[in-house]
Each structure stands twice: as C-alpha cells, then as structure tokens.
Amino acid sequence: MRKYILPEGEIPKRWLNIVPLLPEPLEPPLDPETKEPISPEKLSVIFPEPLIEQEVSDKEWIDIPEEVLNILSLWRPTPLHRAKNLEEYLQTPAKIFYKNESVSPPGSHKPNTAVAQAYYNKISGVRRLTTETGAGQWGSALSFATQFFDIECRVYMVRVSYEQKPYRRILMETWKGEVIPSPSPNTNAGRQFYEKDPNHPGSLGIAISEAIEEAATREDTKYSLGSVLNHVLLHQTVIGLEAKRQMEEAGFYPDVVIGAVGGGSNFAGLSFPFMADKLRGDKPNLKVLAVEPSACPTLTKGEYRYDFGDTVGLTPLIKMYTLGHDFVPPPIHAGGLRYHGDAPLVCKLYDLGYIDAVAYKQTEVFEAALTFARTEGIVPAPESSHAIKAAIDEALRCKETGEEKVILFNLSGHGYFDLSAYDKYLRGELEDS
Ligand SMILES: *Cc1c(COP(=O)(O)O)cnc(C)c1O
C-alpha cells in the first residue's frame, strides 16, 4: 500500500496533552517586571480564558469541540503515505512513511490550531484577532479559520516574506485577512525599526511585538500565536494521533520520528503521541529527531534559559533554547523556521535527552526537496524539506548498515507558494547558508 486513509469518522475526538507525562515539571513563564510566574489575569489581556486554561492544563486528554471537528473535517483525516518511490530511488532497506499535512486548504498543518483558536476566541466574545506571519502560512491559516467564525483578522507579515511571497498575501486577502508588512509605522514596536529603515527585512520577533501591542491596546482584539505555546502544540496532536492509527494499519511502529522545527508545533504534533509511549517506558529506543536550518540553529546552538518570545520584550519570559530575542536570522527561504526560540515543551524534552536535533544548510535542504518532488511527486514546503533531508540521511545510513528501520516524517506543507525559491535553487543562485 502507498497510502493509509482513515474514514472521516476517525478524526481524533480528543487532543493529547504531554504535560502530565513529563519526567519533571515545566518552568512557568515569568512576569518580566517581578520575575514571578505570570498571573492568568495578565495573560487574559491578549488570550481568551479557554486557551489560558489549556495552556496550564495538566489533564492528559482534552475534548475537541464539535464545532472545531466540523471544520477540521473539511480536510482531515490527512493521508499517511509510504514513500516507496523514494525508498527505491535511495535503494535503502528502510521503510519511509510521511504524514501529509499539505492537503489542508491553506497548505500546511497550521489550520489545525487556527480553527481551534478562532473557535475559543469566538465563544469568548472576541471580535478581532491580530497575529504575525513569517512565510505567510500562519497568516493564511488564521485568515482561513477566522472567516468561519466571523472574526476579523489582521496579520503583520515579516517584510522579506511579504516581498518574496505576494501570493500568500493574496491568499490571506481572499480569506478576508488584512495584511501589513512588518516592521510597520502602525505600532510603537514597529516604528522604532521602520523609522530607521523603511526596508527593514523584519523578523518574526518584531512582527509578534506589533501584533501583541495592538491586541493589548484594543478592547475588542486578542492575539493569536501559531506555534511555541503549549495549547498550540496540544491542538497539533491530531496529526500524531491519526498517524499512530495509520501506522498500526500499515503494521509498523516507527523507529525514528522526524519533524522540521520552527517553533516546534508540527514536530510536536506528529511526535508527541509517539513520545508519550517513550515517556511511559514502552518505547525506550524511539528516536525523535528535530530538524532546523543552520541559519537559525536554536536547539543545536542556542542556550537553555529564560528569554522573551518577541524582539521588543512584550511577552512573558519563557524558558527555552534561544539564540537571543534580538537575533535577526538571515533571510532564508524557509521563512517559517526563522524564530529565535522554540516551544518550551520541545526544549524541555530536548534538554532531558528525549529528543535529538540536527541542522542543515538550505542548499542541501533544497536538494532533498527536489529528490522528493521527483520521486513522490509532491513539491514540499522548504520548511518540510528539512524533515525530508533528515529522513533521507537516516535512510542512507540504513543502506550502509543494512538496518530495516521504519522512518516517519511530517510533510508539514506544500511548496506551491515557494516556487521562486525553487527557481533560485534550480539556477544555482541559492545562498549556501
Ligand atoms: C510554520 C511552518 C513550519 C514551522 O512551524 P512549527 O511551529 O515549527 O511547525 C513548518 N512547516 C510549515 C509548512 C510551516 O508552515
């Protein structure tokens, strides 16, 4: 079989919360003024009550509301594929599987949480949401999701992506999102960069500062984050819960689970339901591999400490691997992976040795992307191609050793809005960073 497809009725009805399974508790986010754990009241300025509850929940399973399931069923369950053509091309004894999150209307895993967040904001009486977007995937996911709940959506888009990817902007506008290049003159946070350089390339950190400032200063507006936070990782576990059932159907349990890491949400979404088995002691040898760009090597080169989630310092302090909140990564084509930090849950498990990490240069990542496009057919997102590169390397190691490992990776999105990056690579103009 090449594909494992679950019937619509088998969309998971509950999210898996990894928090109660952790070997030691997470360090709480701190109020930068007092250095004490942040109070829920302070968080409620920018997030609605039900999401704050999920953020700090220690319940292992959380029910998915009917209204959310209803919209997820527009594209879920997503297929699990066996990459047989890729296996044959590599001549590896390994078995390669991938979960295909590119089939959602916005083209990535991100609507899994966008729909849930839009729903909880709606039932909390919120009328507008602000957010940031790097490559444009999160902005399109939130624009897509908010329109189902009659919520207005304003997206601060990192300027370099705004310029490189006009089609993502058009997609957001098609779904009624309003898109503003960041840094912008709209906010205090943006103005300090904009006035120095109106062509400032921007960063996710600056765009986050702009979106948070607007949410904090408007009564009718809250803020929405597409990665990093516990509740976002929670919503993404539908990926791994489905994948687990599909792998069972295929008759295999993975030896290696791989995901690209920007903030950590698609990686956690696929891997945490398997990680739960490892944390319970049932699968001690499971390898869980996080892949990042060498231009933004958060896990492999960052420090594990408290830092701000944004550039300006408006967010609580979060304990995570970080390159420093003022780190501005070079404009690489995997815009979705240009974040200075990572999800605290991913960082904790990495710190405790439950997760491995590896970094790749964008030229080797695009080489893997082309191999995938020319064997499996789907043109992968540059972000997802980091996971592909790692899967190919694992499979090539199996070729040397003769091991028949089962490799599972997350195809977090497609690359049909990234063709200009492919064009550069094909012409040999891509920077080797
Ligand atoms: C946003 C994005 C990522 C990175 O974000 P995570 O939160 O780490 O998942 C990876 N792949 C795609 C396709 C994305 O859109």
The ligand as an ORCA input file, in Angstrom:
! r2SCAN-3c Opt
* xyz 0 1
  C       5.113     27.295     10.036
  C       5.604     26.089      9.398
  C       6.609     25.314      9.976
  C       7.305     25.692     11.241
  O       6.485     25.928     12.343
  P       6.357     24.889     13.525
  O       5.552     25.557     14.561
  O       7.736     24.557     13.989
  O       5.670     23.707     12.965
  C       6.993     24.159      9.326
  N       6.444     23.791      8.152
  C       5.476     24.518      7.559
  C       4.925     24.069      6.246
  C       5.029     25.689      8.170
  O       4.073     26.392      7.587
*
